[in-house]
Amino acid sequence: QVQLVESGGGLVQAGGSLRLSCAASGSIVSISSMGWYRQAPGKQRELVASITSGGSPNYADSVKGRFTISRDNAKNTVYLQMNSLKPEDTAVYYCAANIRIYRLQDYWGQGTQVTVSS
C-alpha cells in the first residue's frame, strides 16, 4: 500500500505565496517522477509541474517563473512553492507520483484546496 499525503493548501490574497508538500509512504522500492496537477471547477485536470528522480523540472507555461517544484528523495517528498499567486490559480491541487512496489504505477493524493482571492 502507498499513500500520498498533501499539505499546505489554503486561502491567500493575490500576489501571495503558498508552499505545498506531498509525502509518499508505504512499501516503496523507488519513486520515478513526481508532480502536481490541479483542477478548477468546470475544468479538466491539468499538469502544473513535474520533476524527475534526478531533479529535472518541467512546468506548465502558466506557472513558469512563479512556481518552483523540488523534491527530497530521502523523505519521499515533493514540494511546490507558489509565488505571485493569481485568482486563476484557484483549484484543487493533486500530488502524483510514479512509484515502484512490485512494478511502476501511478499514485495520487487526495487533493488540497488552494484559493486565491482578488
N, C-alpha and C positions, 0 to 999 in steps of 0.2 A: 504494500500500500504506500502511496505517495500523497503527501499533502502540500499544497502551496497556500501559504497564509500571507495575505496582503495587509498592510497598514499604512497610515499616513494621509488618507484622504480627508476631505473636509470642505469648509466654506472659506473662501478668500476673496478679497476685492481684486478687481482688475489691476494688473501691474504687480501683484504679489507673487509669492513663491510657496511651493509645497514640495515635500520630498516623500515619494512613495517607496516602500520597501516590500519585498516579497521573499519569504524564506521557504525553501523546499526541505521537507523532512520525510523520512521513511527509509526503506531498504534500497537506497540509491547506490548504484555502482558508479555511474558517471552522469554528468549533465553536459549536453552539447549546447545548443543555442538557448538563450533566454530572452524574453521580450515582454513588451507591454502593448496591449491593444486597448481600444476604447470604443464605446458605443453610446452615442447620443440618442435621445428619444426620436423614434421615427427614422433612424438611420441605420445603415449596416455597420457591423463591427469593422474597425479599420486598424491597421498596424500603426503604432506610434513610433516605436523604436525597438531594435533588437541588438543583441550582442553575442558574438561567438565565444566559444570557450577560451580562445586566445585573446579576447578583449577588443575585437574589431567591431565598432558600432555601425549601425545603419539607422537613418531617421526618415520619417515622412517629411516631405517638403514643408508642410505646415508648421512643423515644430523645430526645424533646423535653426540653430543659433539661440534657441530659447530653452530647450530641454537637453539634458545630458543623462545618458544611461551608463551605468557602471555595474560591476559585479565583484563579489568577494567569493572566490571559489572555495576557500577554506570553510566558509559559512554557508555555502549553497544559497547565497542570497543575491538578488538583483535589486538595483535601486533606480529610481527615476527622479532626477532633480528637475523641477519645473519652475522656470523663472519667467518673468514678464507675462504672466497668465492673462488670457483674454476670455471674455464671456463664451466665445465659440469653443473653448477648451472644455467646457462643461460636459461631463459624460460619466458613465461608469467605466472605470479603468480596470482591466483584467491583466493579471500576470500569466504568462505561458512559458513552459519550458519543455525541452526535448530531453527526456530522461531515460536512462537505461537501467532497468532492473534485470529482466531476462532478455529484453530487446528494447530498442529505442522506441519511445512512444511519447506522444504529446499529452501534457497535463495542463490543467487550467486552475487558476484560483477562483474564489467566489466573487470577486469584484469589490471595488471600493469606489464610493461616490466622490467625485470632485465637482464642486460648484463654484463658478467664478461670477461674482456679481459686478455689474457695471456701475 
